[in-house]
Amino acid sequence: MENFNFYNPVKILFGKGQIANIASEIPANAKILITYGGGSIKKNGVYEQVIAALAGKTFLEFGGIEANPHLETLLKAVELIRKEGIDFILAVGGGSVVDGTKFIAAAVPFEGDPWNILAQQVPVKAAIPFGAVLTLPATGSEMNTNAVVTKAATQEKLYFSSPLVFPKFSVLDPETTFSLPPRQVSNGIVDAYTHVMEQYLTYPVNAPLQDRMAESILLTLIEEGPKTLANLNDYQARANVMWCATMALNGLIGVGVPQDWATHMIGHELTALHGIDHAQTLAIVLPNMLTIQRDRKREKLLQYAERVWNLVDGDADLRIERAIAKTREFFEAVGVRTKLSDYGVGLDTIAPIIDRFEKRGFTALGEHRDVTPKVVEQVLTLCA
Amino acid sequence: MENFNFYNPVKILFGKGQIANIASEIPANAKILITYGGGSIKKNGVYEQVIAALAGKTFLEFGGIEANPHLETLLKAVELIRKEGIDFILAVGGGSVVDGTKFIAAAVPFEGDPWNILAQQVPVKAAIPFGAVLTLPATGSEMNTNAVVTKAATQEKLYFSSPLVFPKFSVLDPETTFSLPPRQVSNGIVDAYTHVMEQYLTYPVNAPLQDRMAESILLTLIEEGPKTLANLNDYQARANVMWCATMALNGLIGVGVPQDWATHMIGHELTALHGIDHAQTLAIVLPNMLTIQRDRKREKLLQYAERVWNLVDGDADLRIERAIAKTREFFEAVGVRTKLSDYGVGLDTIAPIIDRFEKRGFTALGEHRDVTPKVVEQVLTLCA
């Protein structure tokens, strides 16, 4: 395997009832801002649990953080925090609320235009501390340093990463996910699955433990994901998918191995331009990325075919084709469509996406840095 | 799965050459004590790498920490640290040096007799910070909060655990393990394997990801362990075993699942009374513990038989017997003998061990708390 550094100090409080334990994780006398999204937490009992757990503490609220959180919205929270002297944030919601809160946390002490944290990748030098109560297993944001933010004005979706925006703690209570709309449950499964694939489906570097751990998450998502859709109150299945989603992107399966992420970079553009859900973009792009890159990913595709889909007999090329087809079928089976046309998008989206990549200097993506604009065009053409 | 909390802030620096990077992980102006064992680090080049990396820093040395580190030795280091005003420790060695350093770190600010940290489990309220350069993959001590210390005067081997004794960082450079005696390499493989088994081979609680991650480590040790013995300079195999040993006991595979540890508790007594290497005691006890507890562990034994040893056909009881036999054969194949008689110990050791358990109030061990002194006697009888 390759050399690596690994560090992840996020404290995880996992299981039903754990929201009740957050007060002791927050500094005494902290002035807290609770950040949340569209208000579902006020309908499903999560908000009440959080308020009860914060009894005796001082807090304000900031709701309305949208999916693919908007810079414009987040900057209002930054203003509020500066004005009110807030010194701890509690994000209550899914990956968008957690991502948005990371940006807010870094933007508050940032000097200059906070958009440059994303657009110019200006390093974050400080951030106010925050914790999370996760209500949607998907992005892994609850246990990592990454955040993706969208500037609505220019339809740009960009990310940043900093060890200063590790959550201090994250509560993962599977019961908070019972009331999610099925579309979000489906999206979460595909998002976690693709996070694993971006770190696993590259080329072998003799890292058998990382490979097997990645396969462990894929197999568990394939096994447990459909159960969460078949019975919305299946606690154990929800718990297993929730833990899979966190483990998929907390850094551990990616240590010492090459990583891809080209599917994500293309997917972000589809979301920015057309408003397609993040996971839907991954379901569209990933199978076709694997198809176009099948020669460069050949060894890992054969391993994936065997260990994840039990495809061991017959022609190797056929096994690869079937493994890719199985991947697409799994996405469809958990309710996520896999073609651009399913979302009313035509191939005329290709030119502006490539134009955007070139303008940002993303000239070559993927684990070999060989996913050039030409390759992106080939991939997106297959997505029709 | 069961509810759990998980927190592990140890920074891992993995790979060849990483010792050169430790200076930036140690506070500037720290007065450092380097702790080490019998002096092998002065023969294999590790000491020189450490000294070079600490250029310009102030440090003292404390060598001579033995396998199963002795309270009596460690207290000398405590005295030195207090006298010299040391404020950071750098442990360079295997699990015994790291365990001993954890005890030293906690004992320095401890009020009263530090032995009570172990004997009376008095909670640790402070510890001086330390880092580790690991030279022997086995115990997992480099990424956890546990330490085992032996009081030579009374032949007592006891443990303590505290989040205050997480290493600040651990360097895992597989090249430092090339010069290990084969016996220590063998022991490390068995130790890591048994750590996984103590957390995996209990009863099912619907935690498929934890199960698969545990199986991932077992399969990788079975695959990579023998390679490290066949070719002492196989960097990749060493790297894979080293990462397996760390992952086996950094808390992750044990979240939300029952744990056993009865084999360890019995093994510690065999070490304390007879000086048998820790891993050797595990190789002696584990197969027989599985045999005696086979009814209570039946479901997981069948899963283990299928997923780790590919035993899927025939009578279920026979599969269980074969899986246990395979476990024993693996230990023997990597060079660790599995009978008490191999170490010149007879069954007359049973009475004193049970006497010690009863005196310490260890009346029932294991995941069901049903490994009574009577069961311990049954297990040890099979170890003849």
HADDOCK unambig.tbl for C-alpha pairs under 7 A between the chains (distance, minus, plus):
assign (segid A and resid 1 and name CA) (segid B and resid 236 and name CA) 6.51 0.50 0.50
assign (segid A and resid 3 and name CA) (segid B and resid 14 and name CA) 5.51 0.50 0.50
assign (segid A and resid 3 and name CA) (segid B and resid 15 and name CA) 4.48 0.50 0.50
assign (segid A and resid 4 and name CA) (segid B and resid 13 and name CA) 6.23 0.50 0.50
assign (segid A and resid 4 and name CA) (segid B and resid 14 and name CA) 5.22 0.50 0.50
assign (segid A and resid 4 and name CA) (segid B and resid 15 and name CA) 6.69 0.50 0.50
assign (segid A and resid 5 and name CA) (segid B and resid 12 and name CA) 5.43 0.50 0.50
assign (segid A and resid 5 and name CA) (segid B and resid 13 and name CA) 4.59 0.50 0.50
assign (segid A and resid 5 and name CA) (segid B and resid 14 and name CA) 6.01 0.50 0.50
assign (segid A and resid 6 and name CA) (segid B and resid 11 and name CA) 5.70 0.50 0.50
assign (segid A and resid 6 and name CA) (segid B and resid 12 and name CA) 4.99 0.50 0.50
assign (segid A and resid 6 and name CA) (segid B and resid 13 and name CA) 6.73 0.50 0.50
assign (segid A and resid 7 and name CA) (segid B and resid 9 and name CA) 6.44 0.50 0.50
assign (segid A and resid 7 and name CA) (segid B and resid 10 and name CA) 6.33 0.50 0.50
assign (segid A and resid 7 and name CA) (segid B and resid 11 and name CA) 4.50 0.50 0.50
assign (segid A and resid 7 and name CA) (segid B and resid 12 and name CA) 6.37 0.50 0.50
assign (segid A and resid 8 and name CA) (segid B and resid 8 and name CA) 6.95 0.50 0.50
assign (segid A and resid 8 and name CA) (segid B and resid 9 and name CA) 5.74 0.50 0.50
assign (segid A and resid 9 and name CA) (segid B and resid 7 and name CA) 6.43 0.50 0.50
assign (segid A and resid 9 and name CA) (segid B and resid 8 and name CA) 5.72 0.50 0.50
assign (segid A and resid 9 and name CA) (segid B and resid 9 and name CA) 4.09 0.50 0.50
assign (segid A and resid 10 and name CA) (segid B and resid 7 and name CA) 6.31 0.50 0.50
assign (segid A and resid 11 and name CA) (segid B and resid 6 and name CA) 5.68 0.50 0.50
assign (segid A and resid 11 and name CA) (segid B and resid 7 and name CA) 4.48 0.50 0.50
assign (segid A and resid 12 and name CA) (segid B and resid 5 and name CA) 5.41 0.50 0.50
assign (segid A and resid 12 and name CA) (segid B and resid 6 and name CA) 4.97 0.50 0.50
assign (segid A and resid 12 and name CA) (segid B and resid 7 and name CA) 6.36 0.50 0.50
assign (segid A and resid 13 and name CA) (segid B and resid 4 and name CA) 6.22 0.50 0.50
assign (segid A and resid 13 and name CA) (segid B and resid 5 and name CA) 4.58 0.50 0.50
assign (segid A and resid 13 and name CA) (segid B and resid 6 and name CA) 6.72 0.50 0.50
assign (segid A and resid 14 and name CA) (segid B and resid 3 and name CA) 5.49 0.50 0.50
assign (segid A and resid 14 and name CA) (segid B and resid 4 and name CA) 5.20 0.50 0.50
assign (segid A and resid 14 and name CA) (segid B and resid 5 and name CA) 5.99 0.50 0.50
assign (segid A and resid 15 and name CA) (segid B and resid 3 and name CA) 4.47 0.50 0.50
assign (segid A and resid 15 and name CA) (segid B and resid 4 and name CA) 6.68 0.50 0.50
assign (segid A and resid 206 and name CA) (segid B and resid 236 and name CA) 6.78 0.50 0.50
assign (segid A and resid 207 and name CA) (segid B and resid 240 and name CA) 6.69 0.50 0.50
assign (segid A and resid 208 and name CA) (segid B and resid 220 and name CA) 6.47 0.50 0.50
assign (segid A and resid 209 and name CA) (segid B and resid 216 and name CA) 6.18 0.50 0.50
assign (segid A and resid 209 and name CA) (segid B and resid 217 and name CA) 6.35 0.50 0.50
assign (segid A and resid 209 and name CA) (segid B and resid 220 and name CA) 6.09 0.50 0.50
assign (segid A and resid 212 and name CA) (segid B and resid 216 and name CA) 5.41 0.50 0.50
assign (segid A and resid 213 and name CA) (segid B and resid 213 and name CA) 5.57 0.50 0.50
assign (segid A and resid 213 and name CA) (segid B and resid 216 and name CA) 6.30 0.50 0.50
assign (segid A and resid 216 and name CA) (segid B and resid 209 and name CA) 6.15 0.50 0.50
assign (segid A and resid 216 and name CA) (segid B and resid 212 and name CA) 5.40 0.50 0.50
assign (segid A and resid 216 and name CA) (segid B and resid 213 and name CA) 6.29 0.50 0.50
assign (segid A and resid 217 and name CA) (segid B and resid 209 and name CA) 6.34 0.50 0.50
assign (segid A and resid 220 and name CA) (segid B and resid 208 and name CA) 6.46 0.50 0.50
assign (segid A and resid 220 and name CA) (segid B and resid 209 and name CA) 6.09 0.50 0.50
assign (segid A and resid 236 and name CA) (segid B and resid 1 and name CA) 6.52 0.50 0.50
assign (segid A and resid 236 and name CA) (segid B and resid 206 and name CA) 6.79 0.50 0.50
assign (segid A and resid 240 and name CA) (segid B and resid 207 and name CA) 6.70 0.50 0.50
